Amino acid sequence: MNDLRGFKAFFFDMDGVVFNSMPVHAEAWEIVMGKHHLPFTARDCYLQEGRTGQSVIDECFVRCYGRHATDDEWQPIYKEKSALFYSHGKAPLIDGIRDLLFWLKQHPASPLIFLVTGSGMRSLLDELNEELPGIFARERMVTAFDYTHGKPDPEPYLIAYEKARATCPDLRKEECCVVENAPLGVLSGKQAGLFVAAVNTGILTEHDLLAAGADITFPNMPALHTYLQTPQPHHL
């Protein structure tokens, strides 16, 4: 049997892990924030990835003006950013993610597969079943609509863990593997007490991911796939 490194549940982020949507997100954020005189770079976008849109804008207001954004301020900005993002059309899948997900889906051990995202963008969520049929059941998705505190708070991954335990009551946290690509997502997974594999699909450095607490890093998705397929050594 192909190895799974002892993991019984996998919690995948969406942007930058399943969909290669981060370059478009970064461009849209940088353009729209600039229009509203809020300094925000592509690197800022990758560092803030995992937050809800409201939280991204609010954090920028606090950093720039020392106060929180009002509803009348953040809502139009997020609406503009979303419209610009949607105008680019469908985001492609991350290289190697299809092979990894279908390998997990067909694995004799039947590991649980969850989506845990800070996104509330319904277009990407709708595209999951089109691009990856049968992989992510709705009851195994945790999105921005499902929690109060977004990444880096542990709540999204704690919710995923509890949902997984509803199916597998004996599931231990060390048997869960979070797959992330961003520091805030890594922090969220680690604060939830889970193992975090960080795949560096964007413009950040390996140090950025390790500094956030990643247990292991990979340069791309095929490298993670190979790791999960490699048998663990057995010790007497």
C-alpha positions as CSV (number, residue, x, y, z in Angstrom):
1,M,0.0,0.0,0.0
2,N,1.3,3.5,-0.8
3,D,2.3,5.4,2.3
4,L,0.4,8.3,3.7
5,R,2.9,9.1,6.5
6,G,0.3,8.1,9.1
7,F,-2.1,10.9,8.2
8,K,-5.8,10.1,8.2
9,A,-7.1,13.6,7.3
10,F,-5.9,16.3,5.0
11,F,-7.0,20.0,5.3
12,F,-6.2,21.9,2.1
13,D,-6.2,25.7,1.8
14,M,-7.7,26.9,-1.5
15,D,-6.0,30.0,-3.0
16,G,-2.4,29.1,-3.8
17,V,-2.9,25.5,-2.9
18,V,-5.7,24.2,-5.0
19,F,-6.2,27.1,-7.4
20,N,-3.3,29.3,-8.8
21,S,-5.4,32.3,-8.0
22,M,-2.9,34.3,-5.9
23,P,-1.2,36.2,-8.7
24,V,-4.6,37.6,-9.7
25,H,-5.6,38.3,-6.1
26,A,-2.3,40.2,-5.6
27,E,-2.8,42.3,-8.7
28,A,-6.4,43.1,-7.8
29,W,-5.5,44.0,-4.2
30,E,-2.6,46.2,-5.2
31,I,-4.6,48.1,-7.9
32,V,-7.7,48.7,-5.8
33,M,-5.8,49.6,-2.6
34,G,-3.7,52.0,-4.5
35,K,-6.9,53.7,-5.9
36,H,-7.9,54.3,-2.3
37,H,-4.5,55.6,-1.2
38,L,-3.7,52.5,0.9
39,P,-0.1,51.2,0.3
40,F,-0.3,47.5,-0.4
41,T,2.1,45.4,-2.4
42,A,1.9,41.9,-3.9
43,R,4.1,40.7,-1.1
44,D,1.6,42.2,1.4
45,C,-1.1,40.2,-0.3
46,Y,0.8,36.9,0.1
47,L,1.6,37.7,3.7
48,Q,-2.0,38.6,4.4
49,E,-3.4,35.6,2.5
50,G,-5.9,33.6,4.6
51,R,-7.6,36.7,6.2
52,T,-11.1,37.6,5.1
53,G,-11.4,40.5,2.7
54,Q,-12.7,42.7,5.5
55,S,-9.8,41.8,7.7
56,V,-7.2,42.6,5.0
57,I,-8.7,46.1,4.5
58,D,-9.1,46.7,8.2
59,E,-5.5,45.7,9.0
60,C,-4.4,48.1,6.3
61,F,-6.4,50.9,7.8
62,V,-5.0,50.2,11.3
63,R,-1.5,50.2,9.9
64,C,-1.9,53.4,7.8
65,Y,-4.4,55.4,9.9
66,G,-4.3,53.9,13.4
67,R,-8.0,53.1,13.3
68,H,-10.4,50.4,12.0
69,A,-12.2,50.7,8.7
70,T,-15.9,51.5,8.9
71,D,-18.5,49.4,6.9
72,D,-18.9,52.3,4.5
73,E,-15.1,52.2,3.9
74,W,-14.2,48.5,3.6
75,Q,-17.3,47.2,1.8
76,P,-16.8,49.4,-1.4
77,I,-13.1,48.5,-1.5
78,Y,-13.8,44.8,-1.3
79,K,-16.6,45.0,-3.9
80,E,-14.1,46.7,-6.3
81,K,-11.4,44.2,-5.6
82,S,-13.8,41.2,-6.1
83,A,-15.1,42.7,-9.4
84,L,-11.5,43.1,-10.7
85,F,-10.6,39.6,-9.6
86,Y,-13.7,38.1,-11.3
87,S,-12.9,40.0,-14.6
88,H,-9.9,37.8,-15.1
89,G,-12.0,34.6,-15.5
90,K,-11.3,31.2,-14.1
91,A,-8.1,30.5,-12.1
92,P,-6.1,27.4,-13.2
93,L,-5.3,24.6,-10.8
94,I,-1.9,24.5,-9.1
95,D,0.5,22.3,-10.9
96,G,0.3,18.8,-9.4
97,I,-2.7,19.3,-7.2
98,R,-5.1,17.3,-9.4
99,D,-2.8,14.2,-9.3
100,L,-2.3,14.5,-5.5
101,L,-6.0,14.9,-4.7
102,F,-7.2,12.1,-6.9
103,W,-4.4,9.9,-5.5
104,L,-5.7,10.6,-2.0
105,K,-9.3,10.1,-3.1
106,Q,-8.5,6.7,-4.5
107,H,-6.2,5.6,-1.7
108,P,-7.2,2.3,0.0
109,A,-6.9,4.1,3.4
110,S,-9.6,6.5,2.4
111,P,-8.2,9.6,4.1
112,L,-10.6,12.5,4.8
113,I,-10.1,15.4,2.5
114,F,-11.3,18.9,3.6
115,L,-11.1,22.4,2.2
116,V,-10.3,25.2,4.7
117,T,-10.2,28.6,3.2
118,G,-10.5,32.3,4.1
119,S,-12.3,32.9,0.9
120,G,-16.0,33.7,0.5
121,M,-15.7,34.1,-3.3
122,R,-18.5,31.8,-4.5
123,S,-17.0,31.6,-8.0
124,L,-14.0,29.7,-6.8
125,L,-16.0,27.5,-4.5
126,D,-18.4,26.6,-7.4
127,E,-15.4,25.8,-9.6
128,L,-14.2,23.1,-7.3
129,N,-16.8,20.5,-8.3
130,E,-16.3,21.4,-12.0
131,E,-12.5,21.1,-11.9
132,L,-12.2,18.4,-9.2
133,P,-15.4,16.3,-9.3
134,G,-16.1,14.3,-6.2
135,I,-13.1,15.6,-4.2
136,F,-14.5,18.2,-1.9
137,A,-18.0,17.4,-0.4
138,R,-19.8,20.5,0.8
139,E,-19.9,19.1,4.3
140,R,-16.1,18.9,4.2
141,M,-15.6,22.6,3.3
142,V,-14.8,25.3,5.9
143,T,-15.1,28.8,4.3
144,A,-15.4,32.4,5.4
145,F,-19.1,31.8,5.9
146,D,-18.5,29.2,8.6
147,Y,-16.4,30.9,11.3
148,T,-16.0,34.2,13.1
149,H,-12.2,34.5,13.4
150,G,-10.2,33.9,10.2
151,K,-6.6,32.8,9.8
152,P,-4.2,33.2,11.6
153,D,-6.7,32.4,14.4
154,P,-6.9,28.6,14.8
155,E,-10.7,28.6,14.5
156,P,-10.9,27.5,10.8
157,Y,-8.7,24.5,11.3
158,L,-10.3,23.6,14.7
159,I,-13.7,23.6,13.0
160,A,-12.3,21.3,10.3
161,Y,-10.8,19.0,12.9
162,E,-14.1,18.7,14.8
163,K,-15.9,18.0,11.5
164,A,-13.4,15.3,10.7
165,R,-13.9,13.8,14.2
166,A,-17.6,13.6,13.5
167,T,-16.7,11.0,10.8
168,C,-13.7,9.5,12.6
169,P,-14.2,10.0,16.4
170,D,-10.8,8.5,17.3
171,L,-8.9,10.9,15.0
172,R,-5.9,12.5,16.7
173,K,-4.5,15.9,15.8
174,E,-1.2,14.4,14.9
175,E,-3.0,12.3,12.3
176,C,-4.1,15.5,10.4
177,C,-2.0,17.3,7.8
178,V,-2.7,20.9,6.9
179,V,-1.5,21.9,3.4
180,E,-0.8,25.6,3.2
181,N,1.1,28.1,1.2
182,A,1.0,31.3,3.3
183,P,2.3,32.3,6.8
184,L,-1.1,33.1,8.3
185,G,-2.4,29.8,7.2
186,V,0.6,28.0,8.7
187,L,0.1,29.9,12.0
188,S,-3.6,29.0,12.0
189,G,-2.8,25.3,11.5
190,K,-0.1,25.3,14.1
191,Q,-2.2,27.1,16.7
192,A,-4.8,24.5,16.1
193,G,-2.2,21.9,17.1
194,L,-1.9,20.3,13.7
195,F,0.9,19.2,11.5
196,V,1.5,21.8,8.7
197,A,3.1,21.0,5.3
198,A,3.8,24.3,3.5
199,V,4.1,24.3,-0.2
200,N,5.8,27.4,-1.6
201,T,3.7,28.1,-4.7
202,G,4.1,31.9,-4.6
203,I,6.6,34.7,-4.2
204,L,7.5,34.2,-0.6
205,T,10.6,32.5,0.7
206,E,11.0,29.2,2.4
207,H,12.1,31.2,5.5
208,D,8.8,33.0,5.5
209,L,7.0,29.7,5.9
210,L,9.4,28.2,8.4
211,A,9.3,31.3,10.5
212,A,5.5,31.0,10.7
213,G,6.0,27.5,12.2
214,A,5.7,25.1,9.2
215,D,6.7,21.5,10.1
216,I,8.0,20.9,6.6
217,T,8.2,22.8,3.4
218,F,8.1,21.8,-0.3
219,P,9.0,23.8,-3.4
220,N,5.9,22.5,-5.3
221,M,3.0,20.2,-5.1
222,P,4.6,17.2,-6.8
223,A,7.3,17.3,-4.1
224,L,4.6,16.9,-1.4
225,H,3.0,14.1,-3.4
226,T,6.3,12.3,-3.5
227,Y,6.8,12.8,0.3
228,L,3.4,11.3,1.1
229,Q,4.1,8.3,-1.2
230,T,7.5,7.5,0.4
231,P,7.3,4.8,3.0
232,Q,8.3,5.8,6.5
233,P,11.3,3.8,8.0
234,H,10.2,1.3,10.6
235,H,12.2,1.2,13.8
236,L,12.6,-1.7,16.1
